[in-house]
């Protein structure tokens, strides 16, 4: 799981706790967390691009690709979107987290 500029908004301990209630290996847990991370990343980027005017997509994606951990990306988004982008990212992360926890719980049944 690579560091990205919005990591401070993502809390996955609930997912880790839910996984701990299953009898799975550390390797399986690691793989599931990786898949959840990729899903969350895709959903968050999709939401960011939805709110970022198209004229700024290329610059954002180039900067993101070059340095995904760069905290100035959040400032860029705040300057170029008309929404509270941190709140949007947090909302997407929470929605994905809730969905994943439900799926994990269903798999236990």
ROROTI-282281 format. One record per residue: x, y, z of N, C-alpha, C in turn; residue in three letters; residue number from 1. Coordinates in Angstrom, 3 decimals. Atoms other than C-alpha are relative to their C-alpha. Layout:
N
nc1=X	nc2=Y	nc3=Z	cac1=X	cac2=Y	cac3=Z	cc1=X	cc2=Y	cc3=Z	r=ALA	k=NUM
...
END
This chain:
109
nc1=0.837	nc2=-1.174	nc3=0.000	cac1=0.000	cac2=0.000	cac3=0.000	cc1=0.886	cc2=1.242	cc3=0.000	r=UNK	k=1
nc1=-0.805	nc2=-1.204	nc3=0.142	cac1=1.669	cac2=3.142	cac3=-1.243	cc1=-0.626	cc2=1.157	cc3=0.753	r=UNK	k=2
nc1=0.489	nc2=-1.205	nc3=-0.668	cac1=1.382	cac2=6.418	cac3=0.604	cc1=-0.567	cc2=0.947	cc3=-1.045	r=UNK	k=3
nc1=0.612	nc2=-0.994	nc3=0.872	cac1=-0.961	cac2=8.925	cac3=-0.991	cc1=-0.401	cc2=1.208	cc3=0.835	r=UNK	k=4
nc1=0.231	nc2=-1.276	nc3=-0.672	cac1=-1.805	cac2=12.512	cac3=-0.161	cc1=-1.241	cc2=0.026	cc3=0.893	r=UNK	k=5
nc1=1.229	nc2=-0.010	nc3=-0.797	cac1=-5.214	cac2=11.648	cac3=1.327	cc1=0.001	cc2=-1.066	cc3=1.098	r=UNK	k=6
nc1=-0.059	nc2=1.076	nc3=-0.995	cac1=-4.044	cac2=8.838	cac3=3.652	cc1=-0.472	cc2=0.431	cc3=1.389	r=UNK	k=7
nc1=0.399	nc2=-0.460	nc3=-1.337	cac1=-4.677	cac2=10.977	cac3=6.733	cc1=-1.513	cc2=-0.039	cc3=0.201	r=UNK	k=8
nc1=1.461	nc2=0.043	nc3=-0.079	cac1=-8.402	cac2=10.767	cac3=5.937	cc1=-0.543	cc2=-1.434	cc3=0.089	r=UNK	k=9
nc1=0.429	nc2=1.390	nc3=0.097	cac1=-8.525	cac2=6.966	cac3=5.693	cc1=0.365	cc2=-0.747	cc3=1.279	r=UNK	k=10
nc1=-0.225	nc2=0.809	nc3=-1.200	cac1=-8.930	cac2=4.806	cac3=8.785	cc1=-0.527	cc2=-1.404	cc3=-0.295	r=UNK	k=11
nc1=0.404	nc2=1.361	nc3=0.376	cac1=-8.944	cac2=1.078	cac3=8.103	cc1=-0.006	cc2=-0.975	cc3=1.177	r=UNK	k=12
nc1=-0.046	nc2=0.896	nc3=-1.152	cac1=-8.704	cac2=-0.298	cac3=11.638	cc1=-1.266	cc2=-0.836	cc3=0.157	r=UNK	k=13
nc1=1.256	nc2=0.758	nc3=-0.091	cac1=-12.377	cac2=-1.311	cac3=11.534	cc1=0.026	cc2=-1.221	cc3=-0.920	r=UNK	k=14
nc1=-0.101	nc2=1.113	nc3=0.944	cac1=-11.682	cac2=-3.469	cac3=8.495	cc1=0.971	cc2=-1.038	cc3=0.549	r=UNK	k=15
nc1=-0.988	nc2=0.918	nc3=-0.575	cac1=-8.596	cac2=-4.964	cac3=10.131	cc1=-0.613	cc2=-0.785	cc3=1.164	r=UNK	k=16
nc1=0.665	nc2=0.669	nc3=-1.118	cac1=-10.649	cac2=-5.746	cac3=13.253	cc1=-0.980	cc2=-1.055	cc3=-0.512	r=UNK	k=17
nc1=0.971	nc2=0.935	nc3=0.567	cac1=-13.380	cac2=-7.377	cac3=11.173	cc1=0.713	cc2=-1.219	cc3=-0.591	r=UNK	k=18
nc1=-0.768	nc2=1.113	nc3=0.565	cac1=-10.809	cac2=-9.479	cac3=9.315	cc1=0.574	cc2=-0.897	cc3=1.093	r=UNK	k=19
nc1=-0.594	nc2=0.761	nc3=-1.101	cac1=-9.272	cac2=-10.540	cac3=12.619	cc1=-0.990	cc2=-0.997	cc3=0.599	r=UNK	k=20
nc1=1.003	nc2=0.915	nc3=-0.537	cac1=-12.553	cac2=-12.232	cac3=13.521	cc1=-0.151	cc2=-1.253	cc3=-0.868	r=UNK	k=21
nc1=0.039	nc2=1.149	nc3=0.909	cac1=-12.051	cac2=-14.657	cac3=10.618	cc1=1.258	cc2=-0.847	cc3=0.193	r=UNK	k=22
nc1=-1.154	nc2=0.884	nc3=-0.070	cac1=-9.772	cac2=-17.626	cac3=10.575	cc1=0.667	cc2=-0.040	cc3=-1.370	r=UNK	k=23
nc1=-0.738	nc2=-0.076	nc3=1.258	cac1=-7.540	cac2=-16.564	cac3=7.713	cc1=1.477	cc2=0.210	cc3=0.324	r=UNK	k=24
nc1=-1.442	nc2=-0.155	nc3=-0.200	cac1=-3.795	cac2=-16.535	cac3=7.283	cc1=0.391	cc2=1.477	cc3=-0.116	r=UNK	k=25
nc1=-0.511	nc2=-1.371	nc3=0.126	cac1=-1.700	cac2=-13.389	cac3=7.518	cc1=0.120	cc2=0.395	cc3=-1.467	r=UNK	k=26
nc1=-0.132	nc2=-0.270	nc3=1.436	cac1=-1.060	cac2=-13.675	cac3=3.781	cc1=-1.363	cc2=0.303	cc3=-0.629	r=UNK	k=27
nc1=1.353	nc2=-0.262	nc3=0.512	cac1=-4.801	cac2=-13.869	cac3=3.019	cc1=-0.493	cc2=1.369	cc3=0.468	r=UNK	k=28
nc1=0.401	nc2=-1.301	nc3=-0.536	cac1=-5.433	cac2=-10.881	cac3=5.273	cc1=0.700	cc2=1.132	cc3=-0.761	r=UNK	k=29
nc1=-0.774	nc2=-1.003	nc3=0.745	cac1=-2.681	cac2=-8.930	cac3=3.530	cc1=-0.569	cc2=0.196	cc3=-1.409	r=UNK	k=30
nc1=0.558	nc2=-0.069	nc3=1.353	cac1=-4.157	cac2=-9.763	cac3=0.110	cc1=-1.369	cc2=0.698	cc3=-0.003	r=UNK	k=31
nc1=1.315	nc2=-0.644	nc3=-0.101	cac1=-7.677	cac2=-8.733	cac3=1.178	cc1=0.165	cc2=1.493	cc3=0.242	r=UNK	k=32
nc1=-0.239	nc2=-1.421	nc3=-0.272	cac1=-6.368	cac2=-5.449	cac3=2.594	cc1=0.530	cc2=0.717	cc3=-1.239	r=UNK	k=33
nc1=-0.503	nc2=-0.586	nc3=1.247	cac1=-4.507	cac2=-4.833	cac3=-0.666	cc1=-1.152	cc2=0.251	cc3=-0.983	r=UNK	k=34
nc1=1.153	nc2=-0.156	nc3=0.895	cac1=-7.696	cac2=-5.390	cac3=-2.677	cc1=-0.911	cc2=1.140	cc3=0.461	r=UNK	k=35
nc1=0.826	nc2=-1.086	nc3=-0.543	cac1=-9.635	cac2=-3.069	cac3=-0.380	cc1=0.669	cc2=1.343	cc3=-0.252	r=UNK	k=36
nc1=-0.755	nc2=-1.220	nc3=0.261	cac1=-6.895	cac2=-0.442	cac3=-0.703	cc1=-0.143	cc2=0.424	cc3=-1.456	r=UNK	k=37
nc1=0.122	nc2=-0.307	nc3=1.430	cac1=-7.041	cac2=-0.651	cac3=-4.521	cc1=-1.417	cc2=0.476	cc3=-0.328	r=UNK	k=38
nc1=1.388	nc2=-0.397	nc3=0.227	cac1=-10.840	cac2=-0.439	cac3=-4.486	cc1=-0.241	cc2=1.411	cc3=0.513	r=UNK	k=39
nc1=0.182	nc2=-1.320	nc3=-0.595	cac1=-10.796	cac2=2.549	cac3=-2.173	cc1=0.703	cc2=1.059	cc3=-0.842	r=UNK	k=40
nc1=-0.773	nc2=-0.934	nc3=0.824	cac1=-8.111	cac2=4.245	cac3=-4.267	cc1=-0.754	cc2=0.327	cc3=-1.298	r=UNK	k=41
nc1=0.737	nc2=-0.219	nc3=1.254	cac1=-10.118	cac2=3.772	cac3=-7.480	cc1=-1.246	cc2=0.847	cc3=0.221	r=UNK	k=42
nc1=1.222	nc2=-0.758	nc3=-0.294	cac1=-13.325	cac2=5.068	cac3=-5.920	cc1=0.314	cc2=1.458	cc3=0.347	r=UNK	k=43
nc1=-0.375	nc2=-1.363	nc3=-0.393	cac1=-11.586	cac2=8.093	cac3=-4.404	cc1=0.456	cc2=0.797	cc3=-1.211	r=UNK	k=44
nc1=-0.446	nc2=-0.726	nc3=1.197	cac1=-9.824	cac2=9.036	cac3=-7.646	cc1=-1.162	cc2=0.319	cc3=-0.929	r=UNK	k=45
nc1=1.176	nc2=-0.244	nc3=0.831	cac1=-13.073	cac2=8.667	cac3=-9.549	cc1=-0.804	cc2=1.188	cc3=0.534	r=UNK	k=46
nc1=0.748	nc2=-1.091	nc3=-0.613	cac1=-14.799	cac2=10.987	cac3=-7.091	cc1=0.738	cc2=1.332	cc3=-0.145	r=UNK	k=47
nc1=-0.798	nc2=-1.218	nc3=0.171	cac1=-11.953	cac2=13.511	cac3=-7.241	cc1=-0.186	cc2=0.535	cc3=-1.415	r=UNK	k=48
nc1=0.118	nc2=-0.440	nc3=1.392	cac1=-12.124	cac2=13.620	cac3=-11.038	cc1=-1.416	cc2=0.476	cc3=-0.324	r=UNK	k=49
nc1=1.384	nc2=-0.453	nc3=0.183	cac1=-15.903	cac2=14.010	cac3=-10.857	cc1=-0.150	cc2=1.463	cc3=0.416	r=UNK	k=50
nc1=0.129	nc2=-1.360	nc3=-0.522	cac1=-15.474	cac2=17.222	cac3=-8.866	cc1=1.035	cc2=0.977	cc3=-0.552	r=UNK	k=51
nc1=-1.041	nc2=-0.855	nc3=0.561	cac1=-12.334	cac2=18.532	cac3=-10.541	cc1=-0.358	cc2=0.343	cc3=-1.441	r=UNK	k=52
nc1=0.298	nc2=-0.360	nc3=1.390	cac1=-13.020	cac2=20.521	cac3=-13.720	cc1=0.949	cc2=-0.714	cc3=-0.968	r=UNK	k=53
nc1=-0.748	nc2=0.774	nc3=0.987	cac1=-11.868	cac2=18.605	cac3=-16.779	cc1=1.304	cc2=0.692	cc3=-0.417	r=UNK	k=54
nc1=-1.189	nc2=-0.754	nc3=0.409	cac1=-9.385	cac2=21.358	cac3=-17.652	cc1=1.198	cc2=-0.242	cc3=0.925	r=UNK	k=55
nc1=-1.077	nc2=0.228	nc3=-0.969	cac1=-7.368	cac2=20.396	cac3=-14.540	cc1=0.349	cc2=-1.480	cc3=0.183	r=UNK	k=56
nc1=-0.243	nc2=1.437	nc3=-0.147	cac1=-7.473	cac2=16.599	cac3=-14.919	cc1=1.441	cc2=-0.387	cc3=-0.336	r=UNK	k=57
nc1=-1.336	nc2=0.408	nc3=0.436	cac1=-4.222	cac2=16.251	cac3=-16.832	cc1=1.072	cc2=0.452	cc3=0.990	r=UNK	k=58
nc1=-0.996	nc2=-0.487	nc3=-0.955	cac1=-2.230	cac2=18.436	cac3=-14.452	cc1=-0.058	cc2=-0.797	cc3=1.303	r=UNK	k=59
nc1=0.138	nc2=0.756	nc3=-1.236	cac1=-3.634	cac2=16.671	cac3=-11.391	cc1=0.557	cc2=-1.417	cc3=-0.153	r=UNK	k=60
nc1=-0.429	nc2=1.386	nc3=0.187	cac1=-3.049	cac2=13.177	cac3=-12.789	cc1=1.506	cc2=-0.101	cc3=-0.227	r=UNK	k=61
nc1=-1.450	nc2=-0.012	nc3=0.199	cac1=0.489	cac2=14.039	cac3=-13.919	cc1=0.713	cc2=0.196	cc3=1.324	r=UNK	k=62
nc1=-0.607	nc2=-0.243	nc3=-1.315	cac1=1.340	cac2=15.442	cac3=-10.497	cc1=-0.198	cc2=-1.194	cc3=0.925	r=UNK	k=63
nc1=0.295	nc2=1.150	nc3=-0.842	cac1=-0.345	cac2=12.531	cac3=-8.744	cc1=0.873	cc2=-1.193	cc3=-0.380	r=UNK	k=64
nc1=-0.812	nc2=1.119	nc3=0.470	cac1=1.461	cac2=9.965	cac3=-10.873	cc1=1.471	cc2=0.185	cc3=0.394	r=UNK	k=65
nc1=-1.388	nc2=-0.284	nc3=-0.328	cac1=4.801	cac2=11.655	cac3=-10.209	cc1=0.305	cc2=-0.066	cc3=1.482	r=UNK	k=66
nc1=-0.221	nc2=-0.030	nc3=-1.453	cac1=4.367	cac2=12.021	cac3=-6.445	cc1=-1.335	cc2=-0.143	cc3=0.726	r=UNK	k=67
nc1=1.319	nc2=0.203	nc3=-0.606	cac1=1.180	cac2=10.464	cac3=-5.040	cc1=-0.087	cc2=0.401	cc3=1.473	r=UNK	k=68
nc1=-0.050	nc2=-0.354	nc3=-1.422	cac1=2.264	cac2=11.290	cac3=-1.480	cc1=0.059	cc2=1.513	cc3=0.234	r=UNK	k=69
nc1=-0.208	nc2=-1.446	nc3=-0.116	cac1=2.712	cac2=15.034	cac3=-2.176	cc1=-1.233	cc2=0.690	cc3=0.599	r=UNK	k=70
nc1=1.106	nc2=-0.662	nc3=-0.720	cac1=0.551	cac2=16.923	cac3=0.343	cc1=-0.547	cc2=1.211	cc3=-0.753	r=UNK	k=71
nc1=0.485	nc2=-1.168	nc3=0.741	cac1=0.315	cac2=19.888	cac3=-2.051	cc1=-1.123	cc2=-0.367	cc3=-0.973	r=UNK	k=72
nc1=1.112	nc2=0.415	nc3=0.860	cac1=-2.109	cac2=17.829	cac3=-4.152	cc1=-1.342	cc2=0.359	cc3=0.630	r=UNK	k=73
nc1=1.248	nc2=-0.366	nc3=-0.672	cac1=-4.772	cac2=18.464	cac3=-1.527	cc1=-0.271	cc2=1.489	cc3=-0.191	r=UNK	k=74
nc1=0.164	nc2=-1.446	nc3=0.227	cac1=-4.180	cac2=22.212	cac3=-1.830	cc1=-0.438	cc2=0.269	cc3=-1.428	r=UNK	k=75
nc1=0.388	nc2=-0.140	nc3=1.399	cac1=-4.415	cac2=21.909	cac3=-5.611	cc1=-1.492	cc2=-0.287	cc3=-0.164	r=UNK	k=76
nc1=1.414	nc2=0.361	nc3=0.115	cac1=-7.776	cac2=20.172	cac3=-5.283	cc1=-0.899	cc2=1.024	cc3=0.687	r=UNK	k=77
nc1=0.798	nc2=-1.008	nc3=-0.705	cac1=-9.055	cac2=22.675	cac3=-2.740	cc1=-0.124	cc2=1.273	cc3=-0.831	r=UNK	k=78
nc1=-0.001	nc2=-1.211	nc3=0.831	cac1=-8.120	cac2=25.491	cac3=-5.115	cc1=-0.825	cc2=-0.149	cc3=-1.277	r=UNK	k=79
nc1=0.633	nc2=0.199	nc3=1.300	cac1=-9.762	cac2=23.910	cac3=-8.154	cc1=-1.343	cc2=-0.725	cc3=0.032	r=UNK	k=80
nc1=1.317	nc2=0.628	nc3=-0.077	cac1=-12.932	cac2=22.247	cac3=-6.873	cc1=-0.956	cc2=0.917	cc3=0.762	r=UNK	k=81
nc1=1.023	nc2=-0.832	nc3=-0.636	cac1=-16.182	cac2=23.776	cac3=-5.691	cc1=-0.629	cc2=-0.698	cc3=1.218	r=UNK	k=82
nc1=0.517	nc2=0.749	nc3=-1.144	cac1=-16.757	cac2=21.206	cac3=-2.924	cc1=1.091	cc2=-0.089	cc3=1.061	r=UNK	k=83
nc1=-0.981	nc2=0.301	nc3=-1.039	cac1=-15.087	cac2=20.380	cac3=0.355	cc1=0.585	cc2=-1.365	cc3=-0.364	r=UNK	k=84
nc1=-0.547	nc2=1.228	nc3=0.568	cac1=-12.821	cac2=17.797	cac3=-1.274	cc1=0.424	cc2=-0.989	cc3=1.084	r=UNK	k=85
nc1=-0.345	nc2=0.917	nc3=-1.092	cac1=-11.588	cac2=16.377	cac3=2.034	cc1=-1.240	cc2=-0.739	cc3=0.496	r=UNK	k=86
nc1=1.258	nc2=0.616	nc3=-0.425	cac1=-15.183	cac2=15.752	cac3=3.057	cc1=-0.473	cc2=-1.021	cc3=-1.036	r=UNK	k=87
nc1=0.370	nc2=0.934	nc3=1.072	cac1=-15.859	cac2=14.111	cac3=-0.312	cc1=0.836	cc2=-1.275	cc3=0.077	r=UNK	k=88
nc1=-0.891	nc2=1.155	nc3=-0.083	cac1=-12.817	cac2=11.832	cac3=0.023	cc1=-0.368	cc2=-0.850	cc3=1.214	r=UNK	k=89
nc1=0.372	nc2=0.704	nc3=-1.223	cac1=-13.782	cac2=10.927	cac3=3.575	cc1=-1.322	cc2=-0.757	cc3=-0.188	r=UNK	k=90
nc1=1.290	nc2=0.645	nc3=0.259	cac1=-17.340	cac2=10.152	cac3=2.464	cc1=0.149	cc2=-1.248	cc3=-0.853	r=UNK	k=91
nc1=-0.234	nc2=1.159	nc3=0.862	cac1=-16.157	cac2=7.836	cac3=-0.302	cc1=0.698	cc2=-1.104	cc3=0.798	r=UNK	k=92
nc1=-0.741	nc2=0.989	nc3=-0.791	cac1=-13.698	cac2=6.112	cac3=2.044	cc1=-0.925	cc2=-0.701	cc3=0.988	r=UNK	k=93
nc1=0.930	nc2=0.608	nc3=-0.971	cac1=-16.400	cac2=5.557	cac3=4.658	cc1=-1.016	cc2=-0.906	cc3=-0.679	r=UNK	k=94
nc1=0.958	nc2=0.828	nc3=0.741	cac1=-18.840	cac2=4.226	cac3=2.063	cc1=0.653	cc2=-1.313	cc3=-0.427	r=UNK	k=95
nc1=-0.712	nc2=1.214	nc3=0.417	cac1=-16.270	cac2=1.783	cac3=0.685	cc1=0.292	cc2=-0.886	cc3=1.212	r=UNK	k=96
nc1=-0.306	nc2=0.755	nc3=-1.213	cac1=-15.241	cac2=0.767	cac3=4.201	cc1=-1.238	cc2=-0.740	cc3=0.505	r=UNK	k=97
nc1=1.242	nc2=0.620	nc3=-0.468	cac1=-18.855	cac2=0.093	cac3=5.204	cc1=-0.388	cc2=-1.171	cc3=-0.901	r=UNK	k=98
nc1=0.328	nc2=1.071	nc3=0.950	cac1=-19.453	cac2=-1.961	cac3=2.052	cc1=0.921	cc2=-1.198	cc3=0.195	r=UNK	k=99
nc1=-0.967	nc2=1.084	nc3=-0.165	cac1=-16.284	cac2=-3.986	cac3=2.586	cc1=-0.239	cc2=-0.766	cc3=1.303	r=UNK	k=100
nc1=0.283	nc2=0.662	nc3=-1.275	cac1=-17.107	cac2=-4.695	cac3=6.226	cc1=-1.231	cc2=-0.893	cc3=-0.129	r=UNK	k=101
nc1=1.193	nc2=0.823	nc3=0.223	cac1=-20.569	cac2=-5.923	cac3=5.189	cc1=0.339	cc2=-1.249	cc3=-0.794	r=UNK	k=102
nc1=-0.385	nc2=1.149	nc3=0.824	cac1=-19.013	cac2=-8.181	cac3=2.550	cc1=0.807	cc2=-1.009	cc3=0.821	r=UNK	k=103
nc1=-0.796	nc2=0.887	nc3=-0.845	cac1=-16.508	cac2=-9.589	cac3=5.049	cc1=-0.916	cc2=-0.741	cc3=0.966	r=UNK	k=104
nc1=0.936	nc2=0.622	nc3=-0.939	cac1=-19.297	cac2=-10.229	cac3=7.559	cc1=-0.870	cc2=-1.052	cc3=-0.705	r=UNK	k=105
nc1=0.818	nc2=0.965	nc3=0.757	cac1=-21.408	cac2=-11.930	cac3=4.879	cc1=0.785	cc2=-1.266	cc3=-0.296	r=UNK	k=106
nc1=-0.843	nc2=1.157	nc3=0.304	cac1=-18.495	cac2=-14.196	cac3=4.007	cc1=0.158	cc2=-0.914	cc3=1.205	r=UNK	k=107
nc1=-0.138	nc2=0.771	nc3=-1.225	cac1=-18.368	cac2=-15.315	cac3=7.639	cc1=-1.214	cc2=-0.910	cc3=0.208	r=UNK	k=108
nc1=1.249	nc2=0.744	nc3=-0.223	cac1=-21.980	cac2=-16.589	cac3=7.541	cc1=-0.012	cc2=-1.336	cc3=-0.680	r=UNK	k=109
END
